[in-house]
Amino acid sequence: MNDQVSTVNDDAADLAAMNPAAHVAGHQPALTGCPWHDVNEMLQAAGLRPTRQRMALGWLLFGKGARHLTAEMLYEEATLAKVPVSLATVYNTLNQLTDAGLLRQVSVDGTKTYFDTNVTAHHHFYLENNHELVDIPDPHLVLSRMPDVPEGYEIARVDMVVRLRKKR
């Protein structure tokens, strides 16, 4: 199992070059390698105005590659980076970026919500001891049977979270 977790971390580095805005806008904005410029392109491609706060939070989110953050984690990073934002602004911005398709929300236990910069279809390991969410590298992982859906509804997405803990 440890080999799988290290593979997950290696795959996360490969995903760092991906641009979520391509998923939203249907085209790939030209990446320059400059996180500030690339965040501006991503926001505009998603139809969001690149305000100072969105740019600063986007730079913190997307400038470090594929990652999973809670609002509190991003707020702490913003505070350390001297970005003047409130926790409410962080939540609002994360929700706007999620609604625009630039982030994906992943709930763990119904009490903790992570925001994933990798918006492609994939599942997660949740490392209970570290409170860390990591991507499962197998894109062919599927459920053998889906439940019947009530009349008038369709499955929008399936989020599988496999909880891991250290052996005792």
Sequence and secondary structure as in RCSB ss.txt:
>XXXX:A:sequence
MNDQVSTVNDDAADLAAMNPAAHVAGHQPALTGCPWHDVNEMLQAAGLRPTRQRMALGWLLFGKGARHLTAEMLY
EEATLAKVPVSLATVYNTLNQLTDAGLLRQVSVDGTKTYFDTNVTAHHHFYLENNHELVDIPDPHLVLSRMPDVP
EGYEIARVDMVVRLRKKR
>XXXX:A:secstr
 HHHHHHHHHHHHHHTT  THHHHHSS     S HHHHHHHHHHHTT    HHHHHHHHHHHTT S EE HHHHH
HHHHHTT    HHHHHHHHHHHHHTTSSEEEEETTTEEEEES  SS  EEEETTTTEEEE   TT   S      
TT        EEEE    
